[in-house]
Amino acid sequence: MFDFIEFSLLDVLDILLVATLLYYIYKLLKGTVAINIVIGIALIFLIWRVTQALHMEMLSGILGYLLSGGVIALIIVFQQEIRKFLLMIGTTNFTNKRNFLKQLKFLQTEINTDVDSEIILEACKNMSKTKTGALIVIERTNSLDFLINSGDKMNALVNEAILQSIFYKNSPLHDGAVIIRDNFIVATRVILPVSDSTKIPSRFGLRHRAAIGVSEKTDAICLLVSEETGEVSYIKDGGFELYSDYEDLNEKMKKDLV
């Protein structure tokens, strides 16, 4: 009767692999509405397995049909997350040893990013005072080569003067986004994919939609300076990250860039 409680080594390995998969799915969906749907599905699946183990044929049959028939619906509901997940895998730069190790989370203390968040924030603060519009995209694990090719390539060490001169309104480089990789500005005038989300308030323009768009499709983080208000926005995973002051924002950036 209680044979299902017996565990073998393969069962333990199976549970560990499933737990790891669920953890990374949670990280991918954290902060989105989709996480609530996933939790609901997980609870239904758990109840289904329990009813199967207890030989509750009618209830387990109903739940089984519900789960199997909902696959197509799930693909439709999660098309954005599935696309992001596949793009994340496809654009991860495995040829770069540094990024490969970062993806696997090995040797954490040896692979911390070299991006100087304080310099970038100081440039954003100065541009905020003059209401100079800016969009800075910082590469993390996913390679942004497919976006870099849409702009003008550059290889300049990040510093305040260069960032401010790029986004100066009379500069020929101020249109589009800047991409930063390993503390180097690697591209300017980059064209970003614009988000088509209906949840973005109408007061936000194309610059905000572009920042949200690239953060929906990759794990890059974005800093944006509004040309209208001078407000500095921090965008990650397709949404705005709230912060209390620049010191708090700096801590958030450092944590996200590890």
Beta strands, then each sheet from edge to edge (+ up, - down):
strand 1: 134-138
strand 2: 152-157
strand 3: 177-181
strand 4: 184-190
strand 5: 221-225
strand 6: 232-236
strand 7: 239-241
sheet 1: 2+ 4- 3+ 1+ 5- 6+ 7-
end
